[in-house]
């Protein structure tokens, strides 16, 4: 079939991909948006958290930056965090102008939530815990109607086209070829690689493998965040994430004795480890999340989902335990989303600017989608046009589609690269059939310390010599330690 030629190709229709496509189109570019699912069917649809932005009178980007750096456990790339904190309020304003209705108080001001690791109320929500749904629904409608955006739904990218030392397009599973001056990957994360996860089944790092196979570097794959409050019950709700915002409104975590055992609003790595230790101490399969004093009207979708599973959070404790939730690592990029392969960009959870360090601050991820989605779109417009002839030659030698992890690989990751890991377990993963499992394990082996979401039983101490140091790895090369800027 004839190739599709466009200025910018965006792969992924979550919050980052939709917004990047809109930003490029609003600047006059022709955009092809590739989505494996129908619009409004992405992982972002399920996002319960909001956008972290310093919007209150008693808050500031500097305060937001300090909280981000503190949560990241000495591994945050400060330049990336500063960009996010400075530009997040503007992203909220632009989304409002695009028709997203954020929650407001009775005076018409933004209703700002408090979440773990934040020193101020600065989390902007839409529909309580339905923020992702509201955002994706509105942005999907705008994308579908935009005259300069061609939407290719139900189409899956299987390889990037690299010619003349730069990315010049991509191949789709159905045999189609897209030739583009710039490709923006917004394919989401990889937390569904772990057997116990809050993520939908498709979040298995496909975009990371596309980039790696094309020669782009990945970074910080050892940093995978485990959310402390995923439902632990064999009733259809297992793995359902109960948003951190309920703890911001007073929900408590209780052990088997009925007593609190952790500061519920500490950063996620601390809370998740405390939950795991409490479970190990008592032999219980979960701890109790006490939402009985939380106003259910603030979280209607959470309460209704729990009730459908036979759990009444107004009358009983919700059984919860940690689950893989968010990958801080991904395709290594600069502050404009550029990957190490010219012509290739990455935004959202599939990217790694170093913003999150070793432990993501709650609700920085949605803000990241919009701040860096806009930056990547602007930068992509400056890329030279693709060479269709060169792209066709590369197309003839395209690679097979990224593999899907087997149940055995997912169980192995959960067992050997969960909240705690050690050298023996990680070395066993380097022989796994799945390439991303091997890359995660090799990255984790290089970081011989415990920091944030990366806890090694054989190296239990923090190594200050590794402050600001990131593990980078490319396909078929050994991981290296690099100091961030």
C-alpha positions in Angstrom: 0.0 0.0 0.0 1.1 3.6 -0.5 3.0 5.2 2.4 1.3 7.7 4.6 3.3 10.9 4.6 3.0 13.5 7.4 5.0 16.0 9.3 4.6 14.5 12.8 3.6 11.0 13.7 2.4 10.4 17.2 2.1 6.8 18.6 -0.3 6.5 21.5 -3.6 8.1 22.3 -3.3 8.6 26.1 -3.0 12.0 27.7 0.5 12.7 26.4 -0.1 11.5 22.8 -3.4 13.4 22.4 -2.0 16.6 23.8 1.2 16.4 21.7 -0.9 15.8 18.6 -3.1 18.8 19.4 -0.2 21.1 20.1 1.5 20.2 16.8 -1.7 20.6 14.9 -2.4 24.0 16.5 1.0 25.1 15.2 -0.1 24.2 11.7 1.5 20.7 11.3 0.0 17.8 9.6 -0.2 15.0 12.2 -0.9 11.2 12.0 -2.0 9.8 15.4 -1.6 6.0 15.7 -3.6 4.3 18.4 -3.8 0.6 19.1 -7.1 1.1 20.9 -10.1 3.3 20.0 -9.8 6.9 21.1 -10.7 7.2 24.8 -9.5 3.6 25.3 -6.0 4.3 26.6 -4.4 3.7 30.0 -4.8 7.4 30.8 -8.6 6.8 30.9 -8.1 5.0 34.2 -5.9 7.7 35.9 -7.4 8.6 39.3 -4.8 11.1 40.2 -4.8 14.7 39.0 -2.3 17.3 37.8 0.2 18.6 40.3 0.6 22.3 39.8 1.3 25.2 42.1 -2.0 27.1 41.7 -2.7 28.2 45.3 -1.8 31.6 46.8 0.3 29.9 49.5 2.1 27.7 47.0 4.8 28.3 44.4 6.8 26.4 41.7 9.8 26.6 44.0 7.9 24.8 46.7 6.6 22.2 44.2 10.2 21.7 43.0 11.5 21.1 46.5 8.8 18.4 47.1 9.6 16.8 43.8 13.3 16.7 44.6 12.7 15.4 48.1 10.4 12.6 46.9 12.9 11.6 44.2 15.5 10.5 46.8 18.5 12.2 45.3 18.0 11.0 41.7 15.9 13.8 40.3 17.3 15.7 37.3 16.7 19.1 38.7 16.5 20.9 35.3 13.6 18.6 34.2 11.8 19.0 37.5 12.2 22.8 37.3 10.6 22.8 33.8 7.7 20.8 35.1 7.0 22.9 38.2 7.4 26.2 36.3 5.1 25.2 33.4 2.5 23.0 35.0 0.2 26.0 35.9 0.2 27.1 32.3 -0.7 23.5 31.2 -3.8 23.6 33.6 -4.8 26.9 32.0 -4.5 25.6 28.5 -6.5 22.5 29.3 -9.2 24.7 30.8 -9.3 26.7 27.6 -9.6 23.5 25.6 -12.8 22.7 27.6 -11.6 20.4 30.4 -13.7 21.1 33.4 -11.7 20.9 36.6 -13.3 20.5 40.0 -14.0 23.8 41.8 -15.1 24.8 45.3 -18.3 26.7 46.0 -16.5 30.0 45.3 -15.5 28.9 41.8 -11.8 28.4 42.6 -10.0 25.2 41.8 -10.5 22.5 44.4 -6.9 21.5 45.2 -6.2 18.1 46.7 -3.4 16.9 49.0 -1.5 13.8 48.2 1.6 12.0 49.6 4.8 13.9 49.5 3.2 17.2 48.8 3.6 20.0 51.4 0.7 22.0 49.9 -2.7 21.3 48.4 -1.8 21.4 44.7 -3.5 18.5 42.9 -6.1 19.5 40.3 -8.8 17.0 39.7 -11.7 16.6 37.3 -14.7 14.6 38.5 -13.0 13.6 41.7 -11.0 10.4 41.0 -12.2 10.4 37.3 -9.5 12.9 36.1 -8.1 10.6 33.4 -11.5 9.9 32.0 -12.5 13.5 31.8 -9.2 14.6 30.2 -9.0 11.8 27.7 -12.7 12.2 26.7 -12.3 15.9 26.0 -8.9 15.7 24.2 -10.1 12.7 22.1 -13.1 14.7 20.9 -10.9 17.6 19.9 -8.4 15.3 18.2 -11.1 13.5 16.3 -12.5 16.8 15.0 -9.2 18.5 14.1 -8.8 18.9 10.3 -5.0 18.5 10.5 -5.0 15.3 12.5 -5.4 11.9 10.8 -6.5 9.4 13.4 -5.5 5.7 12.8 -7.4 3.8 15.4 -6.9 0.1 16.0 -3.5 0.3 14.3 -0.3 -0.9 16.1 3.2 0.2 15.5 5.7 -2.6 15.1 9.0 -1.0 14.1 10.6 2.4 13.6 12.2 3.3 10.3 15.8 4.5 10.7 17.6 5.8 7.6 20.5 8.2 7.3 21.1 8.1 11.0 17.6 9.4 12.0 14.1 8.1 12.6 12.1 8.7 9.4 8.8 7.0 10.2 7.3 3.7 11.4 5.7 0.5 10.3 2.3 -0.8 11.4 1.2 -4.3 12.0 -1.2 -4.3 9.0 1.8 -3.5 6.7 1.2 0.2 6.4 4.2 2.6 6.4 4.2 6.1 7.8 6.9 8.5 6.6 7.4 11.4 9.0 9.8 14.2 9.8 9.5 13.3 13.5 8.0 10.4 15.4 6.7 11.0 18.9 6.2 7.9 21.1 3.6 8.3 23.8 3.0 4.6 24.3 2.7 4.5 28.1 4.7 2.5 30.7 5.5 -1.1 31.5 4.1 -1.8 35.0 1.9 -4.5 33.6 5.1 -6.5 33.1 4.8 -7.4 36.8 2.4 -10.1 37.8 0.6 -7.9 40.4 -0.1 -4.5 38.8 -2.6 -1.6 38.8 -2.1 -1.2 35.0 -4.2 -2.5 32.1 -2.8 -5.5 30.3 -1.3 -3.5 27.4 1.1 -1.5 29.5 4.1 -3.8 28.8 6.7 -1.3 27.4 6.1 -1.8 23.7 7.3 1.7 22.9 10.5 1.2 24.9 11.3 -1.9 22.9 10.6 0.0 19.6 13.0 2.7 20.6 15.7 0.3 21.9 15.5 -1.8 18.7 16.0 1.3 16.7 19.1 2.3 18.6 17.8 4.8 21.2 19.0 4.7 24.8 16.8 3.8 27.7 17.3 5.1 31.3 16.4 4.3 34.9 14.6 1.0 34.2 15.4 -0.1 37.7 13.1 2.5 39.2 9.6 1.1 39.1 7.1 2.5 41.6 4.8 0.2 43.6 1.6 1.8 44.7 0.8 1.0 48.3 -3.0 0.8 48.1 -4.1 -1.6 45.3 -7.1 -3.8 46.3 -6.0 -7.3 47.4 -9.1 -9.5 47.1 -10.2 -12.4 44.8 -13.5 -10.7 43.8 -12.8 -9.1 40.5 -11.3 -6.0 42.0 -7.8 -7.4 42.7 -5.3 -4.7 41.6 -7.8 -1.9 41.5 -6.0 1.2 42.5 -7.5 3.2 45.4 -6.3 6.7 44.7 -3.8 8.3 47.1 -6.2 11.3 47.3 -8.4 9.3 49.7 -5.5 9.4 52.2 -5.3 13.1 51.6 -8.9 13.4 52.8 -8.2 11.4 55.9 -8.2 7.6 55.1 -5.9 5.6 57.3 -3.8 2.5 56.9 -4.3 -0.1 59.7 -2.4 -3.3 60.5 -3.8 -6.5 61.8 -4.0 -5.0 65.3 -6.2 -2.2 64.0 -3.4 0.4 64.7 -1.8 2.8 62.3 1.8 1.8 61.3 2.8 4.6 58.8 2.3 8.2 57.9 -0.2 7.8 55.2 1.0 10.9 53.4 4.7 10.0 53.2 6.1 9.5 49.7 5.0 6.3 48.0 8.2 4.3 48.3 8.1 4.7 52.1 4.4 3.8 52.4 4.6 0.8 50.1 7.6 -0.6 52.0 5.8 0.0 55.3 2.8 -1.9 54.0 5.0 -4.8 52.8 6.8 -5.0 56.2 3.5 -5.0 58.1 2.2 -7.9 56.0 5.5 -9.8 56.5 5.4 -9.2 60.3 1.8 -10.4 60.7 1.6 -12.9 57.9 -1.5 -11.2 56.5 -2.1 -11.0 52.8 -3.1 -7.3 53.0 -3.6 -4.3 55.3 -6.7 -2.4 55.9 -7.5 1.0 54.3 -10.0 2.8 56.5 -12.2 5.1 54.4 -15.1 5.2 56.8 -14.6 8.8 57.7 -14.0 10.0 54.1 -16.9 11.7 52.3 -17.9 9.1 49.6 -19.2 11.9 47.4 -15.6 13.0 46.8 -14.7 9.7 45.2 -17.9 8.3 43.6 -16.1 6.1 41.0 -13.8 4.5 43.6 -16.7 3.8 46.0 -18.9 2.4 43.2 -16.1 0.1 42.0 -15.5 -1.2 45.5 -19.2 -1.8 46.0 -19.4 -3.7 42.8 -16.7 -6.0 44.1 -18.6 -6.5 47.3 -16.6 -4.1 49.5 -18.5 -1.3 51.3 -15.9 1.3 52.2 -18.4 3.2 54.3 -18.7 0.3 56.7 -15.6 -1.9 56.3 -11.9 -1.8 55.8 -10.7 -2.1 52.2 -8.0 -4.9 51.9 -5.0 -3.4 50.1 -1.4 -4.4 49.2 1.3 -2.9 47.0 1.3 -3.5 43.2 3.5 -2.3 40.3 2.1 1.0 39.2 4.5 3.3 37.4 7.8 3.1 35.6 10.1 6.1 36.3 12.5 4.9 33.7 11.9 4.8 29.9 13.3 6.2 26.7 16.0 8.7 27.6 15.2 12.2 26.4 16.3 15.8 26.8 14.0 18.6 28.1 12.2 18.8 24.8 11.4 15.1 24.6 14.2 14.3 22.1 15.6 10.8 22.3 19.2 9.9 21.5 18.1 8.9 18.0 17.6 12.0 15.9 14.0 12.5 14.7 12.6 10.4 17.6 10.8 11.9 20.6 9.1 10.3 23.7 6.6 11.8 26.1 4.6 10.6 29.1 5.4 7.4 31.0 7.4 5.8 28.1 9.9 8.6 28.4 12.6 9.4 31.0 13.7 13.0 31.5 15.0 12.2 35.0 12.1 14.2 36.4 10.9 11.5 38.8 14.2 10.3 40.1 13.9 7.1 42.2 10.4 7.8 43.4 7.7 9.7 41.5 5.9 12.4 43.5 2.1 11.8 43.3 0.3 13.4 40.3 3.5 14.7 38.7 2.9 12.2 35.9 -0.2 13.8 34.3 1.5 17.2 34.6 4.5 15.7 32.8 2.3 14.5 29.9 1.1 18.0 29.1 4.3 20.0 29.9 6.6 17.8 28.0 4.0 16.9 25.4 3.8 20.5 24.4 7.6 20.9 24.4 8.1 17.8 22.2 5.4 19.0 19.7 7.2 22.4 19.3 10.6 20.8 18.9 9.3 18.1 16.4 8.1 20.9 14.1 11.7 22.0 13.6 12.9 18.6 12.3 13.8 18.3 8.7 11.4 16.5 6.4 11.8 12.7 5.9 13.2 11.1 2.8 10.5 8.8 1.5 12.9 6.8 -0.6 15.2 6.1 2.3 12.2 5.2 4.4 11.0 2.7 1.8 14.4 1.0 1.7 14.4 0.6 5.5 10.8 -0.6 5.4 11.9 -3.6 3.4 14.1 -4.8 6.2 11.7 -4.0 9.1 11.9 -5.8 12.4 9.2 -8.1 13.9 6.7 -6.7 16.4 7.9 -6.4 20.1 7.0 -9.6 22.0 4.4 -9.9 24.7 5.6 -11.0 28.1 4.6 -14.5 29.1 2.9 -15.2 32.5 6.2 -16.8 33.6 8.2 -13.6 32.8 5.7 -11.5 34.7 5.8 -13.8 37.7 9.6 -13.8 37.6 9.7 -10.0 37.6 7.3 -9.8 40.6 9.4 -12.4 42.4 12.9 -11.2 41.7 12.4 -7.4 40.9 9.6 -6.5 43.2 9.7 -4.0 46.1 12.9 -5.7 47.3 15.4 -7.5 45.1 19.0 -8.9 45.3 21.8 -9.8 43.0 21.0 -13.5 42.7 17.4 -12.9 41.7 18.3 -10.1 39.2 21.0 -12.3 37.6 18.4 -15.0 37.0 16.3 -12.5 35.1 19.1 -11.7 32.7 18.4 -15.1 31.1 14.6 -14.4 30.7 13.2 -14.8 27.2 11.7 -11.3 27.2 14.2 -8.5 26.2 12.7 -5.8 28.4 12.9 -8.2 31.5 16.6 -8.6 30.7 17.1 -4.8 30.3 15.4 -4.1 33.6 17.4 -6.7 35.4 20.8 -5.6 34.0 20.0 -2.0 34.9 19.1 -3.0 38.5 22.3 -5.0 38.9 24.4 -1.9 38.1 22.8 0.2 40.8 24.5 -1.4 43.9 22.5 0.5 46.5 19.0 1.0 47.9 17.3 4.2 46.8 13.6 5.0 46.6 11.7 2.4 44.5 14.9 0.3 44.1 15.6 -1.6 47.3 18.4 -4.3 47.3 18.7 -6.7 50.2 22.3 -7.2 49.4 23.1 -3.5 49.2 20.7 -2.0 51.8 22.4 1.4 52.1 22.1 4.6 50.1 25.3 5.4 48.2 25.8 9.1 48.1 28.3 8.7 45.3 25.3 7.7 43.1 23.3 10.9 43.8 22.2 12.3 40.4 23.5 9.3 38.6 21.3 7.5 36.0 21.7 4.0 34.5 21.4 4.1 30.7 21.2 1.1 28.4 20.8 0.5 24.7 19.9 -2.7 22.9 22.8 -5.2 23.0 25.0 -3.0 25.1 25.9 -3.1 28.8 24.3 -0.6 31.1 26.4 2.5 32.1 26.3 5.0 34.9 25.9 8.6 33.8 25.6 11.7 35.9 22.6 13.9 35.0 22.7 17.6 34.4 
